[in-house]
Amino acid sequence: MTNKEKIPPKGYSHRFFLFTSAFIILSMLVGCGPSPEDLVAVDYTPLQGDDWEVSTPEEQGLDPMLVAKLYRDAAELSSLYGLLVIKNGNLIAEGYFNEGSVEQKAYLASATKSFTSALVGIALDQGCLSSVDQKMIDFFPEFAGQIEDPRKEQITIRDLLQMRSGYVWEERTAPYMENFFSSRGYWLPFIVEFPLTSDTGTEFGYSNLTSHLLGVIVARACDIDLKSFAQEHLFSPIDAEVGDWSQDADSYYYGAHGSPFRRGIGPSSACYISTMVNTMGTRSFQQTSSRIHCKGTRKRSISLGGYPAPAELDTIAISGMVISGGLQGQATINSTTRLVMAEIR
């Protein structure tokens, strides 16, 4: 054999190094995974209560070892305090971490927007509002004479619910998010001051302003503050308690954020409402004829801090950290409250 024949092909050493490294890493991952005994020891048994039908993964057609791995991985996250899993309308798993508990009040951040949308549906059912096609500006007569963009006069409650009002996407466009913080809570003048970046009803644009305006509309139309209306018609029927909800400078409770709540007996009230809205849509809710309007959120969707995006989940992630894979369904994930509610379909 000649010396030339003994020389490895160009790039051989590099490919051999990559192959060897990948093999070692995969071997480490396999070796570091939980054993069947470890997973059997994981306790995710739901708490007993009278608000959910309780079942098991096996009874609902799920792999119990996969659910166990979900909870084992979740327990290792320092940013998570609660995880509930729903299947076929049954609570099949529940767990709390990092000193979290069933009675802990949770700041809902932008998940408040979905509750505000539900309250619009209840206001329609109560007769406070007559139609989702009512004009936004009709509820803010103090600004009617200041509107310079005629498109704003055509914005309807429907547009606000669908986040298609045309108002600027504040979190993507400077300096509008900063304007919220520097306004000392005076949000209503932004009806006039914030521009439209698209024609009304044509494009989705995430808007904190319009969700807040929905809350103010409900309060003005029903002649009651938003917190009291929510407690009476949305939370009290499921034995949930609203906490200290923040207000703007005009004493209106924020419709875009800031509603904390404490669960009543049994699993999460937020999970219950989320499940009812997503499985029933505009049909009956709490055995009433209330029409629930949930800002475009659909079945099999992810709501991350209020952002709706259609998706089929094959992983559930919090702040970019994957805690389990293989389960498909809906997760309402709030990175601020650190509460995960997954509805598996």
C-alpha positions in Angstrom: 0.0 0.0 0.0 1.5 3.4 -0.9 1.7 6.4 1.4 -0.8 8.2 -0.7 -3.3 5.4 -0.1 -2.9 5.6 3.7 -3.8 9.3 3.9 -7.5 9.7 4.9 -9.8 11.6 2.5 -10.0 15.4 3.0 -12.4 16.2 5.8 -12.4 12.7 7.2 -11.1 13.7 10.6 -13.6 16.5 10.9 -16.5 14.2 10.1 -15.2 11.6 12.4 -15.0 14.1 15.2 -18.6 15.3 14.6 -19.9 11.7 14.5 -18.1 10.8 17.7 -19.3 13.9 19.5 -22.9 13.4 18.5 -22.7 9.8 19.6 -21.3 10.7 23.0 -24.0 13.5 23.5 -26.8 11.2 22.6 -25.5 8.5 24.9 -25.4 11.0 27.8 -29.0 12.2 27.1 -30.2 8.6 27.1 -28.3 7.8 30.2 -29.5 10.9 32.1 -33.2 10.3 31.4 -35.6 9.3 34.1 -36.0 5.5 34.8 -39.4 3.9 34.7 -39.2 3.7 38.5 -38.6 7.4 38.7 -41.6 8.2 36.6 -43.9 5.8 38.6 -42.9 7.7 41.7 -44.2 11.1 40.3 -47.5 12.1 41.9 -49.7 14.2 39.8 -53.1 13.1 41.3 -55.6 15.9 41.0 -57.0 17.5 44.2 -60.5 16.5 45.0 -63.2 19.1 44.5 -66.6 19.7 43.2 -65.7 21.8 40.2 -64.1 19.3 37.8 -64.7 15.7 36.9 -61.5 13.9 37.9 -60.1 11.1 35.8 -56.7 9.4 35.0 -54.5 9.5 31.9 -55.3 5.8 31.3 -59.0 6.3 31.4 -58.7 9.2 28.9 -56.4 7.4 26.5 -53.1 9.0 27.5 -49.8 7.4 28.3 -49.3 7.9 32.1 -45.5 7.7 31.8 -45.6 10.6 29.4 -47.7 12.7 31.8 -45.4 11.7 34.6 -42.4 12.9 32.6 -44.2 16.2 32.0 -44.6 16.7 35.8 -41.1 15.5 36.6 -39.6 18.0 34.1 -42.0 20.8 35.3 -40.8 20.3 38.9 -37.3 21.2 37.8 -38.3 24.6 36.5 -37.7 27.5 38.9 -40.1 29.7 37.0 -43.2 27.5 37.3 -45.7 27.2 40.2 -48.7 25.3 38.7 -49.5 22.8 36.0 -53.0 21.3 35.2 -53.8 18.9 32.4 -57.4 18.5 31.0 -58.5 15.7 28.7 -62.1 15.3 27.4 -63.3 17.7 30.0 -61.7 15.8 32.8 -58.9 16.9 35.1 -56.4 14.2 34.8 -53.3 15.8 36.5 -52.5 18.6 38.8 -49.4 19.8 40.5 -47.8 22.8 42.2 -44.2 23.8 42.5 -41.9 26.5 44.1 -44.3 27.1 47.0 -47.3 27.5 44.7 -50.7 26.3 45.9 -54.3 26.0 45.0 -55.2 29.1 46.9 -52.5 31.3 45.5 -53.6 34.5 43.8 -52.2 34.8 40.3 -51.5 38.0 38.4 -53.0 37.2 35.0 -51.1 39.9 33.0 -52.4 39.9 29.4 -54.5 36.8 29.9 -56.9 39.4 31.4 -57.8 40.3 27.8 -59.6 37.0 27.3 -61.6 37.6 30.5 -62.5 41.1 29.3 -63.7 39.6 26.0 -65.9 37.1 27.9 -67.4 40.0 29.9 -68.3 41.7 26.6 -70.3 38.5 25.8 -72.0 38.6 29.1 -72.8 42.3 28.7 -74.5 41.4 25.4 -76.5 38.7 27.1 -77.5 41.1 29.9 -78.7 43.6 27.4 -76.2 46.3 28.3 -74.8 46.1 24.8 -77.0 45.5 21.8 -74.6 44.4 19.2 -70.9 43.8 18.5 -71.4 46.2 15.6 -71.9 49.2 17.9 -69.4 51.9 17.2 -66.5 52.4 19.7 -66.7 56.2 19.6 -70.3 56.1 20.7 -69.1 55.1 24.2 -66.5 57.9 24.3 -68.4 61.1 23.4 -65.9 63.3 25.1 -63.4 62.5 22.3 -65.8 62.6 19.4 -65.0 66.1 18.4 -61.2 65.5 18.5 -61.0 62.6 16.1 -59.1 63.6 13.0 -58.8 60.2 11.3 -62.4 59.4 10.0 -61.6 55.6 10.1 -61.6 55.7 13.9 -65.3 56.6 13.7 -66.0 53.3 12.0 -64.3 51.1 14.6 -66.8 48.6 16.1 -66.8 46.4 19.2 -66.3 43.5 16.9 -63.1 45.1 15.6 -61.8 45.6 19.1 -62.6 42.0 20.0 -60.8 40.7 16.9 -57.9 43.2 17.4 -58.6 44.5 13.9 -59.3 48.1 14.9 -56.2 49.4 13.0 -54.6 50.9 16.0 -50.8 50.7 16.2 -49.3 47.5 17.6 -47.7 49.3 20.6 -45.3 46.6 21.7 -43.7 46.5 18.2 -43.7 50.2 17.5 -41.8 52.9 19.4 -42.6 55.0 21.3 -46.2 53.8 22.0 -45.4 51.3 24.7 -43.3 53.9 26.5 -46.3 56.3 26.2 -48.3 53.9 28.4 -45.8 54.1 31.2 -45.3 57.9 31.0 -49.0 58.6 30.9 -49.5 58.1 34.6 -52.5 55.9 33.8 -54.3 58.3 31.5 -55.0 55.8 28.7 -58.3 57.1 27.3 -56.8 60.1 25.4 -54.8 57.6 23.4 -58.1 57.0 21.5 -57.2 60.3 19.8 -53.4 60.3 20.1 -52.5 56.8 18.9 -52.5 56.4 15.1 -54.2 53.8 12.9 -51.6 51.8 10.9 -54.2 49.9 8.8 -57.8 50.3 7.7 -60.3 49.2 10.3 -61.3 45.5 10.1 -58.5 44.5 7.7 -55.4 43.4 9.7 -54.7 41.9 13.0 -52.7 44.2 15.3 -52.1 43.3 19.0 -53.3 46.2 21.1 -53.3 46.8 24.8 -55.3 50.0 24.2 -58.3 48.4 22.5 -58.6 45.7 25.1 -58.7 48.4 27.8 -61.3 50.2 25.8 -63.5 47.1 25.8 -63.4 47.0 29.6 -64.3 50.7 29.8 -67.2 50.1 27.3 -68.6 47.3 29.4 -68.3 49.4 32.6 -70.0 52.4 30.9 -72.7 50.4 29.1 -73.6 48.3 32.2 -73.2 51.3 34.6 -70.9 49.2 36.9 -67.2 48.9 37.4 -65.5 46.1 35.5 -64.3 44.3 38.7 -67.7 44.1 40.3 -69.3 43.0 37.0 -66.7 40.3 36.6 -67.0 39.1 40.1 -70.8 38.9 39.9 -71.2 37.3 36.5 -68.0 35.4 35.7 -66.2 34.5 38.9 -68.7 34.1 41.7 -70.6 31.4 39.8 -67.5 29.2 39.9 -66.5 30.2 43.4 -63.5 32.2 42.3 -62.4 35.5 43.9 -61.0 38.5 42.2 -58.0 40.1 43.9 -56.7 43.7 43.7 -57.3 44.6 40.1 -55.3 47.7 39.0 -57.0 50.8 37.7 -56.2 53.6 35.3 -56.1 57.3 36.2 -59.8 57.6 35.5 -60.6 54.8 38.0 -61.4 52.2 35.2 -60.1 48.7 35.8 -57.7 47.8 33.1 -59.2 45.5 30.5 -55.8 44.7 29.1 -54.0 43.4 32.2 -53.9 43.4 35.9 -56.6 41.0 37.1 -55.4 38.7 39.8 -57.7 36.0 41.1 -57.7 33.2 43.7 -59.0 29.8 42.9 -62.0 28.5 44.7 -62.2 24.9 45.9 -60.6 22.6 43.3 -58.7 23.2 40.1 -58.0 26.5 38.5 -60.9 28.8 37.7 -58.9 30.3 34.8 -58.5 26.8 33.4 -62.2 26.2 33.7 -63.2 29.4 31.9 -60.5 28.8 29.3 -61.8 25.3 28.6 -65.4 26.4 28.4 -64.6 29.3 26.0 -62.5 27.2 23.7 -64.7 24.1 23.6 -68.1 25.9 23.5 -67.1 29.2 21.7 -70.2 31.3 21.4 -72.6 28.6 22.7 -73.7 28.2 26.3 -71.4 28.9 29.1 -72.1 27.9 32.7 -75.4 26.6 31.4 -76.6 30.0 30.4 -77.0 31.6 26.9 -74.1 34.1 27.4 -72.2 34.6 24.2 -68.5 34.4 24.9 -66.2 36.5 22.7 -62.6 35.6 23.1 -60.6 37.9 20.8 -60.1 35.4 18.1 -58.7 32.5 20.2 -59.8 29.2 18.7 -59.6 25.6 19.5 -56.1 24.2 19.5 -54.4 27.5 20.0 -51.7 28.8 22.2 -52.1 32.0 24.2 -48.7 33.2 25.3 -49.2 36.3 27.4 -52.3 37.1 25.4 -50.9 36.5 21.9 -53.2 34.0 20.1 -51.6 31.8 17.4 -53.2 28.7 15.9 -51.1 25.6 16.6 -51.0 21.9 17.3 -48.8 21.4 20.3 -46.3 18.6 20.2 -44.3 20.3 22.9 -45.3 22.5 25.8 -42.8 25.3 26.6 -42.4 28.1 29.1 -40.2 31.0 28.3 -38.5 28.9 25.7 -37.8 26.0 28.0 -39.3 22.7 26.8 -40.8 20.8 29.6 -42.3 17.8 27.7 -43.0 16.6 24.2 -45.5 14.3 22.5 -48.7 15.7 24.0 -51.0 17.4 21.5 -53.6 19.9 22.6 -54.2 23.4 23.8 -52.1 25.2 26.4 -52.8 28.6 27.9 -49.4 29.7 29.0 -48.6 32.9 30.9 -44.9 33.6 31.4 -45.7 36.3 33.9 -48.0 34.3 36.2 -46.0 31.1 35.7 -49.2 29.1 35.5 -49.7 26.5 32.8 -53.1 24.9 31.9 -53.0 22.3 29.1 -56.0 20.9 27.5 -55.1 17.7 25.6 -57.2 16.8 22.6 
